[in-house]
Amino acid sequence: MDWQKNLLMVAMAAVVIMLIMRWDEAKQARVPTESVATASTNADQSIPTAFAETATDVPDLVSATTDSDGGKPAASKATIRVVTDSLEVSIDTLGGDISRVALPRHLAHIDTPDDPFVLIHSTAGHTYAVQSGLVGKNGTDSSKGRPTFTSSANQYTLQDDQDSLVVDLNLDQNGVKITKRFTFHRGEYRVDIDYLIDNTSSNPWQASLYGQIKRDSHEPDSDTGIGMKPFVGAALTTNDKRYKKFSFDDLQDKKFETQIQGGWVSMVQHYFISAWIPNAESQNNFFLRQQGRNDLYLLGFTSEALTVPANSEGKIHAQFYAGPKDTAKLEEIAPYLDLTVDYGWLWWLAKPMFSVLDYLHDVIGNWGLSIIALTIIIKAIFFKLSATSYRSMARMRKLAPKMKELKERYGDDRQKMSQETMKLYKTEKVNPLGGCLPMLVQMPVFLSLYWVLMESVELRHTPFLWMLDLSVKDPIFVLPLLMGFTMWLTMRLSPTPPDPMQAKIMQFMPVVFTAMFLWFPAGLVLYWVTNNTLSFLQQMYITKQIDKADAAKS
């Protein structure tokens, strides 16, 4: 009766499949039919008229032009440069849009220390821009044109004695003084954006704030291993779902709208996001749509209309985030924004694991050693369960000669073979499932840790031993070879399946895993090597204990 072995084989095959499948694409929630409309239909009828009108009034703004060499976008009027310890930002005076964001704390490549990672920019072959403005009765932005702001300087730098930096763009609109204020904070990737309205006219003033991210479907290069493809696309929170994501394919010729108090909308990619977070006290309308038939997509929001009486002042507030997927920071900014650190359907296990990993790093001060320590802790938690599995495997291994004898005797009579096999298990007091079920119970934990390590921006450009970067493959493939070797050692202590085909497959598994792990991020392989090594040592110790006990009995 080989179904027990088949169960083990299925479990191991499941691990392989889960590692090589594009999980984010498979797990991605498709857009519900009732929430999606074709580009030619009206807005969701559940949205109040004022919001529907405001949403459709958001202009299809023309992309920034680019230099002929395909480099930085050429400013339509003038560009204001802002430099802090965390951000390097370019602001176009036409519309007051953020046209470029670089992250000096995160390098583009580990071997170019003077070249910061550029998250937002537009070139001849790629569009990624952040736009905002005022729409509605007295709005400054429309498809017919956009305002040109003035500023007292074209460059601002956060000084060592400053905790924040304010950049004001000014506009005079027929007796209404409008200030678009950007406030940058030390150590933060969050930018406060306020429209200050000083209505010195004799009439009331009314408009809504909109913010949107314009991006094409370009997918950044990601060295995450064969078949591994992090999610790239839009994500937002809704009344029905805390974290809802859309691929670019989901938005082709379709649009999505929802209304929620507060909320956020983001553009997600591996390790980094950009996100609009409007006023938490406002009822905001969020929209996702393709711009015409082009490979351009708009992810944005419009706020409630603000009315400023004559000779009065008012303010509209929003925040913009552009930076790494830092769980702690994102939790502080808005509810559920931290879910953009996508651990998949096992997030309820993955989040506590990352918290422990982060704590270990605070204590140890090294991410490689922290991964090893976390793996040891997990193995300790499952020590007794693993021991049960290894004892069962050791006993099954001792039964291998008898199982082979039964197969030779009753190989052609499957029913008799099953009966004699069960009789042998009962006589020897062996549970054939004892080695399989404990492994199946632990599998979700190991998979959760796998996704924690894959999603952790903290591992990006982090050195350990001979490796300069735990987020990419081992440059000399030492870890993958160690992983294959430790896996081979562990499987030598496992019972050999009586079926020759199964036995060959089991022998081939270390080779398959080694070939696959050659291209996986070193941090993930480090975890697997540590886990395999601990498993081998525990299994060898238990096998020796059983051998000694049997020797004492005889």
C-alpha positions as CSV (number, residue, x, y, z in Angstrom):
1,M,0.0,0.0,0.0
2,D,1.9,3.1,-1.3
3,W,-0.6,5.8,-0.8
4,Q,1.3,7.1,2.3
5,K,4.4,7.6,0.2
6,N,2.3,9.2,-2.5
7,L,1.0,11.7,0.1
8,L,4.6,12.6,1.0
9,M,5.4,13.0,-2.7
10,V,2.4,15.2,-3.2
11,A,3.4,17.4,-0.2
12,M,6.9,17.9,-1.6
13,A,5.6,18.6,-5.1
14,A,3.3,21.2,-3.6
15,V,6.3,23.0,-2.1
16,V,8.0,23.0,-5.5
17,I,4.9,24.3,-7.2
18,M,4.3,27.0,-4.6
19,L,7.9,28.2,-5.0
20,I,7.9,28.4,-8.8
21,M,4.4,29.7,-9.5
22,R,3.7,33.3,-9.8
23,W,1.8,33.5,-6.6
24,D,0.9,37.2,-6.8
25,E,-0.8,36.7,-10.2
26,A,-2.6,33.5,-9.0
27,K,-3.7,35.1,-5.8
28,Q,-4.7,38.3,-7.3
29,A,-8.4,39.1,-6.7
30,R,-10.1,39.7,-10.0
31,V,-12.3,42.8,-10.3
32,P,-15.9,42.0,-9.3
33,T,-18.3,42.4,-12.2
34,E,-20.6,44.7,-10.4
35,S,-17.8,47.1,-9.4
36,V,-16.3,47.5,-12.9
37,A,-17.7,49.4,-15.8
38,T,-16.4,49.7,-19.3
39,A,-14.7,52.9,-20.2
40,S,-17.7,54.2,-22.0
41,T,-20.2,53.7,-19.2
42,N,-21.2,56.2,-16.5
43,A,-19.8,56.2,-13.0
44,D,-21.1,53.8,-10.3
45,Q,-24.7,54.9,-9.6
46,S,-24.1,54.4,-5.9
47,I,-21.7,57.4,-5.9
48,P,-23.4,60.7,-5.1
49,T,-23.8,63.0,-8.1
50,A,-21.3,65.6,-6.7
51,F,-18.6,63.0,-6.5
52,A,-19.4,61.4,-9.8
53,E,-19.2,64.8,-11.5
54,T,-15.9,65.6,-9.7
55,A,-14.4,62.3,-10.7
56,T,-15.2,62.6,-14.3
57,D,-14.0,66.2,-14.3
58,V,-10.4,65.1,-13.4
59,P,-8.5,66.1,-16.6
60,D,-6.6,63.6,-18.8
61,L,-3.4,65.6,-18.3
62,V,-0.8,65.4,-21.0
63,S,2.4,63.5,-20.0
64,A,5.5,65.6,-19.4
65,T,7.7,66.0,-22.4
66,T,11.1,64.4,-22.3
67,D,14.6,65.3,-23.3
68,S,15.7,64.1,-26.7
69,D,18.2,61.7,-25.0
70,G,15.4,60.0,-23.1
71,G,16.7,61.2,-19.8
72,K,14.9,63.3,-17.2
73,P,11.6,64.9,-18.2
74,A,11.9,68.4,-19.5
75,A,9.9,70.8,-17.3
76,S,7.0,72.5,-19.1
77,K,7.8,75.8,-17.4
78,A,10.4,75.4,-14.6
79,T,11.4,72.7,-12.1
80,I,11.9,73.2,-8.4
81,R,14.4,70.8,-6.8
82,V,13.9,69.7,-3.2
83,V,16.5,67.7,-1.3
84,T,16.1,66.1,2.2
85,D,17.9,63.3,3.9
86,S,15.3,60.8,2.5
87,L,14.0,62.3,-0.7
88,E,15.2,64.1,-3.8
89,V,12.1,65.6,-5.5
90,S,11.5,67.6,-8.6
91,I,8.3,69.7,-8.8
92,D,7.1,71.1,-12.1
93,T,5.7,74.7,-11.7
94,L,3.1,73.8,-14.4
95,G,0.4,72.3,-12.2
96,G,2.7,71.8,-9.3
97,D,3.2,68.1,-10.1
98,I,5.9,65.9,-8.7
99,S,7.8,64.8,-11.8
100,R,10.7,62.9,-10.2
101,V,11.4,61.1,-6.9
102,A,14.8,59.6,-6.0
103,L,15.6,57.8,-2.7
104,P,19.1,58.6,-1.6
105,R,19.0,56.0,1.2
106,H,18.3,53.3,-1.4
107,L,20.8,52.8,-4.2
108,A,19.9,52.0,-7.8
109,H,22.7,49.4,-7.8
110,I,24.9,48.3,-5.0
111,D,28.0,49.1,-6.9
112,T,27.0,52.7,-7.7
113,P,27.0,54.4,-4.3
114,D,26.4,57.9,-5.8
115,D,23.4,56.7,-7.8
116,P,20.1,56.8,-5.8
117,F,17.2,54.6,-6.6
118,V,14.7,56.6,-8.8
119,L,11.1,55.5,-8.1
120,I,9.2,58.1,-10.0
121,H,10.3,59.7,-13.3
122,S,9.2,60.0,-16.9
123,T,11.5,59.3,-19.9
124,A,11.0,58.7,-23.6
125,G,10.2,55.1,-22.9
126,H,8.6,55.1,-19.5
127,T,5.9,57.3,-17.8
128,Y,5.5,57.5,-14.0
129,A,4.3,60.9,-12.7
130,V,2.4,62.3,-9.7
131,Q,-0.3,64.9,-10.4
132,S,-2.6,66.9,-8.2
133,G,-4.8,70.0,-8.5
134,L,-8.2,71.6,-8.0
135,V,-11.3,70.7,-10.0
136,G,-14.9,71.8,-9.8
137,K,-16.7,75.2,-9.9
138,N,-13.6,77.3,-9.2
139,G,-11.0,74.6,-10.0
140,T,-7.7,75.6,-11.5
141,D,-7.2,72.4,-13.5
142,S,-9.1,71.2,-16.5
143,S,-8.5,69.5,-19.9
144,K,-8.2,73.0,-21.4
145,G,-5.2,74.0,-19.3
146,R,-3.4,74.0,-16.0
147,P,-2.1,76.8,-13.8
148,T,1.5,77.9,-13.6
149,F,2.7,78.5,-10.1
150,T,5.5,80.8,-8.9
151,S,8.0,80.1,-6.2
152,S,10.6,82.2,-4.3
153,A,13.4,79.8,-5.2
154,N,14.1,76.9,-7.6
155,Q,16.0,74.8,-5.0
156,Y,15.3,73.9,-1.4
157,T,17.5,71.8,0.9
158,L,16.6,70.5,4.4
159,Q,19.4,71.9,6.7
160,D,20.9,69.9,9.5
161,D,19.1,72.0,12.1
162,Q,15.7,71.6,10.5
163,D,13.1,68.9,11.2
164,S,10.9,69.9,8.3
165,L,11.1,71.9,5.1
166,V,8.2,73.9,3.6
167,V,8.0,74.7,-0.2
168,D,5.3,77.1,-1.3
169,L,4.0,77.5,-4.8
170,N,1.8,80.6,-5.3
171,L,-1.0,81.4,-7.7
172,D,-3.4,84.4,-8.0
173,Q,-6.8,83.4,-9.3
174,N,-9.0,86.5,-9.9
175,G,-8.7,87.8,-6.4
176,V,-8.2,84.4,-4.7
177,K,-4.7,83.7,-3.5
178,I,-3.9,80.0,-3.7
179,T,-0.8,78.5,-2.1
180,K,0.1,74.9,-2.9
181,R,2.3,73.9,0.1
182,F,4.6,70.9,0.2
183,T,6.0,70.0,3.7
184,F,8.8,67.5,3.8
185,H,10.0,65.9,7.1
186,R,13.3,64.6,8.2
187,G,13.7,60.9,8.0
188,E,10.3,60.5,6.3
189,Y,9.1,59.5,2.8
190,R,5.8,61.1,3.5
191,V,5.0,64.6,2.0
192,D,2.1,66.8,3.3
193,I,0.4,68.6,0.5
194,D,-2.0,71.5,1.4
195,Y,-3.9,73.9,-0.7
196,L,-4.3,77.2,1.3
197,I,-7.1,79.3,0.0
198,D,-7.3,83.0,0.8
199,N,-10.5,84.2,-0.8
200,T,-10.2,88.0,-0.9
201,S,-13.0,88.2,-3.5
202,S,-16.6,89.1,-3.0
203,N,-17.9,85.7,-4.0
204,P,-17.7,82.2,-2.4
205,W,-15.0,79.9,-3.8
206,Q,-15.5,76.2,-4.3
207,A,-13.4,73.3,-5.6
208,S,-12.2,69.8,-4.8
209,L,-8.7,68.4,-4.5
210,Y,-7.7,65.6,-6.8
211,G,-4.5,63.5,-6.7
212,Q,-3.5,60.9,-9.2
213,I,-0.6,58.6,-10.2
214,K,-0.1,58.3,-13.9
215,R,1.9,55.2,-14.9
216,D,2.4,52.8,-17.8
217,S,2.5,49.1,-17.4
218,H,6.3,48.8,-17.4
219,E,7.6,46.2,-14.9
220,P,10.9,47.0,-13.1
221,D,13.6,44.4,-13.3
222,S,13.4,42.0,-10.3
223,D,16.0,39.4,-9.5
224,T,13.8,37.2,-7.4
225,G,14.4,33.8,-8.9
226,I,13.0,31.6,-11.6
227,G,9.2,32.0,-11.9
228,M,9.0,34.4,-9.0
229,K,7.3,37.6,-10.1
230,P,6.3,40.2,-7.5
231,F,3.0,42.0,-8.0
232,V,3.2,45.3,-10.0
233,G,-0.1,47.3,-10.2
234,A,-2.7,49.4,-8.4
235,A,-4.0,48.8,-4.9
236,L,-6.4,50.6,-2.6
237,T,-8.6,50.0,0.4
238,T,-12.4,49.9,0.2
239,N,-15.4,49.5,2.5
240,D,-15.7,45.9,1.6
241,K,-12.0,44.9,1.4
242,R,-9.1,46.2,3.4
243,Y,-6.6,45.5,0.6
244,K,-7.8,45.3,-3.0
245,K,-5.3,45.1,-5.9
246,F,-5.6,45.4,-9.7
247,S,-3.2,44.4,-12.4
248,F,-2.8,46.6,-15.4
249,D,-4.7,43.9,-17.4
250,D,-7.6,44.3,-15.0
251,L,-7.9,48.0,-15.9
252,Q,-7.7,47.7,-19.7
253,D,-10.8,49.3,-21.2
254,K,-12.4,49.3,-17.7
255,K,-12.6,51.5,-14.7
256,F,-13.2,51.1,-11.0
257,E,-14.7,53.7,-8.6
258,T,-15.5,53.5,-4.9
259,Q,-16.2,56.0,-2.2
260,I,-14.8,55.8,1.4
261,Q,-14.0,58.0,4.3
262,G,-10.3,58.6,4.4
263,G,-8.7,55.7,2.4
264,W,-5.7,55.6,0.1
265,V,-4.7,54.5,-3.4
266,S,-1.2,53.2,-4.3
267,M,1.1,52.0,-7.1
268,V,2.8,48.8,-5.9
269,Q,6.0,47.2,-7.0
270,H,8.7,45.0,-5.5
271,Y,10.1,46.7,-2.3
272,F,8.6,50.2,-3.1
273,I,5.3,52.0,-3.4
274,S,3.9,55.4,-4.1
275,A,0.5,56.3,-2.5
276,W,-2.0,59.1,-2.2
277,I,-3.6,59.4,1.2
278,P,-6.3,62.1,1.3
279,N,-7.8,63.7,4.4
280,A,-9.0,60.9,6.8
281,E,-12.1,63.0,7.8
282,S,-13.2,63.5,4.2
283,Q,-15.5,61.3,2.1
284,N,-13.2,60.7,-0.9
285,N,-14.0,59.2,-4.3
286,F,-11.3,56.8,-5.6
287,F,-10.9,55.8,-9.3
288,L,-8.7,53.5,-11.3
289,R,-8.8,53.6,-15.1
290,Q,-6.9,53.4,-18.4
291,Q,-6.3,56.7,-20.1
292,G,-7.9,56.3,-23.5
293,R,-6.4,53.4,-25.5
294,N,-2.9,54.2,-24.5
295,D,-0.6,52.2,-22.2
296,L,-1.3,54.7,-19.5
297,Y,-3.2,54.2,-16.3
298,L,-4.6,56.7,-13.7
299,L,-4.9,55.8,-10.0
300,G,-6.3,58.6,-8.0
301,F,-8.9,60.3,-5.8
302,T,-11.1,63.4,-5.5
303,S,-12.0,64.9,-2.2
304,E,-15.2,66.5,-1.0
305,A,-15.8,70.0,-2.4
306,L,-14.4,72.8,-0.1
307,T,-16.4,76.0,0.0
308,V,-14.6,79.2,1.2
309,P,-16.9,82.2,1.8
310,A,-16.0,85.6,0.5
311,N,-13.2,87.3,2.6
312,S,-12.4,84.0,4.3
313,E,-9.7,81.3,4.3
314,G,-9.7,77.6,3.9
315,K,-7.5,74.6,3.5
316,I,-7.5,71.2,1.7
317,H,-5.1,68.5,2.9
318,A,-3.6,65.3,1.6
319,Q,-0.5,63.2,1.9
320,F,1.7,61.6,-0.6
321,Y,4.1,58.7,0.1
322,A,7.0,57.6,-2.1
323,G,9.4,55.1,-0.7
324,P,10.1,51.6,0.6
325,K,7.5,49.2,1.9
326,D,8.3,49.9,5.6
327,T,5.6,48.1,7.5
328,A,5.9,50.3,10.7
329,K,5.9,53.6,8.8
330,L,2.9,52.6,6.6
331,E,0.9,51.5,9.6
332,E,1.3,55.0,11.1
333,I,0.2,56.8,7.9
334,A,-3.1,55.1,7.2
335,P,-5.2,52.1,8.2
336,Y,-4.3,49.0,6.1
337,L,-1.6,50.8,4.0
338,D,0.9,48.3,5.5
339,L,-1.0,45.5,3.6
340,T,0.8,46.7,0.5
341,V,3.7,44.6,1.9
342,D,2.0,41.6,0.3
343,Y,2.5,38.4,2.2
344,G,-0.3,36.7,0.3
345,W,-3.1,34.6,2.0
346,L,-0.7,33.6,4.8
347,W,-0.3,37.2,6.0
348,W,-1.7,36.3,9.4
349,L,1.3,34.1,9.9
350,A,3.8,36.2,8.0
351,K,3.2,39.5,9.8
352,P,4.1,38.1,13.3
353,M,7.2,36.4,11.8
354,F,8.4,39.7,10.3
355,S,7.9,41.4,13.7
356,V,10.1,38.7,15.3
357,L,12.7,39.0,12.5
358,D,12.7,42.8,12.9
359,Y,13.1,42.5,16.7
360,L,16.0,40.0,16.3
361,H,17.7,42.5,13.9
362,D,17.4,45.2,16.6
363,V,19.1,42.9,19.1
364,I,21.7,41.2,16.8
365,G,22.3,44.0,14.3
366,N,22.7,41.8,11.3
367,W,20.0,40.6,8.9
368,G,21.8,37.4,7.9
369,L,22.3,36.3,11.5
370,S,18.7,37.4,12.3
371,I,17.4,35.0,9.5
372,I,19.4,32.2,11.1
373,A,18.1,33.0,14.5
374,L,14.5,33.1,13.4
375,T,14.9,29.8,11.6
376,I,16.2,28.3,14.9
377,I,13.3,29.7,16.9
378,I,10.8,28.2,14.4
379,K,12.6,24.8,14.5
380,A,12.5,25.0,18.3
381,I,8.7,25.6,18.3
382,F,8.2,22.6,16.1
383,F,10.9,20.5,17.8
384,K,8.5,17.9,19.3
385,L,6.3,17.7,16.2
386,S,9.4,17.2,14.0
387,A,10.7,14.6,16.4
388,T,7.5,12.6,16.0
389,S,7.9,12.8,12.2
390,Y,11.6,11.8,12.3
391,R,11.0,8.9,14.7
392,S,8.3,7.6,12.3
393,M,10.7,8.0,9.4
394,A,13.4,6.1,11.2
395,R,11.1,3.2,12.0
396,M,9.8,3.1,8.5
397,R,13.4,3.1,7.2
398,K,14.1,0.0,9.4
399,L,11.1,-1.7,7.8
400,A,12.4,-1.1,4.3
401,P,13.9,-4.7,3.9
402,K,10.6,-6.2,5.1
403,M,8.6,-4.0,2.8
404,K,10.8,-5.0,-0.1
405,E,10.3,-8.7,0.8
406,L,6.5,-8.2,0.9
407,K,6.6,-6.4,-2.5
408,E,8.5,-9.3,-4.0
409,R,6.1,-11.8,-2.5
410,Y,2.8,-10.1,-3.2
411,G,3.7,-7.5,-5.8
412,D,1.1,-8.7,-8.3
413,D,-1.7,-8.9,-5.7
414,R,-2.4,-5.3,-4.6
415,Q,-5.1,-6.3,-2.2
416,K,-3.0,-8.9,-0.5
417,M,-0.1,-6.5,-0.5
418,S,-2.2,-3.9,1.3
419,Q,-3.4,-6.3,3.9
420,E,0.1,-7.6,4.7
421,T,1.5,-4.1,4.8
422,M,-1.1,-3.0,7.3
423,K,-0.4,-6.1,9.3
424,L,3.3,-5.3,9.3
425,Y,2.6,-1.7,10.5
426,K,0.4,-3.0,13.3
427,T,3.0,-5.6,14.4
428,E,5.8,-3.1,14.4
429,K,3.7,-0.4,15.9
430,V,4.4,2.1,13.1
431,N,2.1,4.8,12.0
432,P,2.6,5.4,8.3
433,L,1.2,8.9,8.5
434,G,3.5,9.8,11.4
435,G,6.2,11.1,9.0
436,C,3.8,13.0,6.6
437,L,1.3,14.9,8.7
438,P,3.8,16.8,10.9
439,M,5.5,18.0,7.7
440,L,2.2,19.1,6.3
441,V,1.4,21.0,9.5
442,Q,4.7,22.9,9.3
443,M,4.4,23.7,5.6
444,P,2.3,26.9,6.0
445,V,4.9,28.3,8.5
446,F,7.8,27.7,6.2
447,L,5.9,29.2,3.2
448,S,5.0,32.2,5.3
449,L,8.6,32.8,6.2
450,Y,9.5,32.4,2.5
451,W,7.3,35.3,1.6
452,V,8.4,37.4,4.5
453,L,12.0,37.2,3.3
454,M,11.0,37.8,-0.3
455,E,9.0,41.0,0.5
456,S,11.4,42.5,3.1
457,V,13.0,45.6,1.6
458,E,15.3,45.5,4.6
459,L,17.3,42.7,2.9
460,R,17.8,44.8,-0.3
461,H,21.6,45.6,-0.6
462,T,22.3,44.0,2.8
463,P,25.6,42.2,3.0
464,F,26.3,38.9,4.8
465,L,29.6,37.0,4.8
466,W,30.9,36.9,1.1
467,M,27.5,38.1,-0.2
468,L,27.0,41.9,-0.8
469,D,23.3,41.7,-1.2
470,L,20.9,39.2,0.4
471,S,18.1,40.2,-1.9
472,V,19.8,38.7,-5.0
473,K,21.3,35.4,-5.9
474,D,24.5,34.2,-4.3
475,P,27.2,35.4,-6.7
476,I,29.3,32.2,-6.4
477,F,26.4,29.8,-5.7
478,V,27.8,28.5,-2.4
479,L,24.4,28.6,-0.6
480,P,22.4,26.8,-3.2
481,L,25.0,24.0,-3.3
482,L,24.9,23.8,0.5
483,M,21.1,23.7,0.3
484,G,21.2,20.8,-2.1
485,F,23.8,18.9,-0.1
486,T,21.9,19.3,3.2
487,M,18.7,18.2,1.5
488,W,20.5,15.1,0.1
489,L,21.8,14.3,3.6
490,T,18.4,14.6,5.1
491,M,16.7,12.4,2.5
492,R,19.4,9.7,3.1
493,L,17.9,9.3,6.6
494,S,14.4,9.0,5.2
495,P,12.8,5.6,4.3
496,T,13.3,4.6,0.7
497,P,10.0,4.1,-1.2
498,P,9.6,0.5,-2.3
499,D,8.5,1.6,-5.7
500,P,11.5,2.2,-8.0
501,M,10.0,5.1,-9.8
502,Q,9.2,6.9,-6.5
503,A,12.7,6.2,-5.2
504,K,14.2,7.8,-8.4
505,I,12.0,10.9,-8.0
506,M,13.0,11.2,-4.3
507,Q,16.7,11.0,-5.3
508,F,16.2,13.6,-8.0
509,M,14.5,16.1,-5.7
510,P,17.8,17.7,-4.3
511,V,19.0,18.2,-7.8
512,V,15.8,20.0,-8.8
513,F,15.8,22.2,-5.8
514,T,19.5,23.1,-6.2
515,A,19.0,24.1,-9.8
516,M,16.0,26.2,-8.9
517,F,17.7,27.9,-5.9
518,L,20.7,28.9,-7.9
519,W,18.8,32.0,-8.9
520,F,16.8,32.7,-5.8
521,P,17.7,35.6,-3.4
522,A,20.4,34.7,-1.0
523,G,18.4,35.5,2.1
524,L,15.8,32.9,1.1
525,V,18.4,30.3,0.4
526,L,20.1,31.1,3.7
527,Y,16.9,30.3,5.5
528,W,16.5,27.0,3.6
529,V,20.1,25.9,4.3
530,T,19.7,26.6,8.0
531,N,16.4,24.8,8.1
532,N,17.8,21.7,6.3
533,T,20.9,21.6,8.5
534,L,18.8,21.7,11.7
535,S,16.5,19.1,10.3
536,F,19.4,16.8,9.4
537,L,21.0,17.1,12.9
538,Q,17.7,16.5,14.6
539,Q,16.9,13.5,12.4
540,M,20.4,12.0,12.8
541,Y,20.2,12.4,16.6
542,I,16.7,10.7,16.7
543,T,17.9,7.9,14.4
544,K,20.9,7.2,16.6
545,Q,18.6,7.1,19.7
546,I,16.4,4.5,18.1
547,D,19.4,2.5,17.0
548,K,20.7,2.4,20.5
549,A,17.3,1.5,21.9
550,D,17.0,-1.4,19.5
551,A,20.5,-2.5,20.2
552,A,19.8,-2.5,24.0
553,K,16.7,-4.6,23.4
554,S,18.5,-7.2,21.3
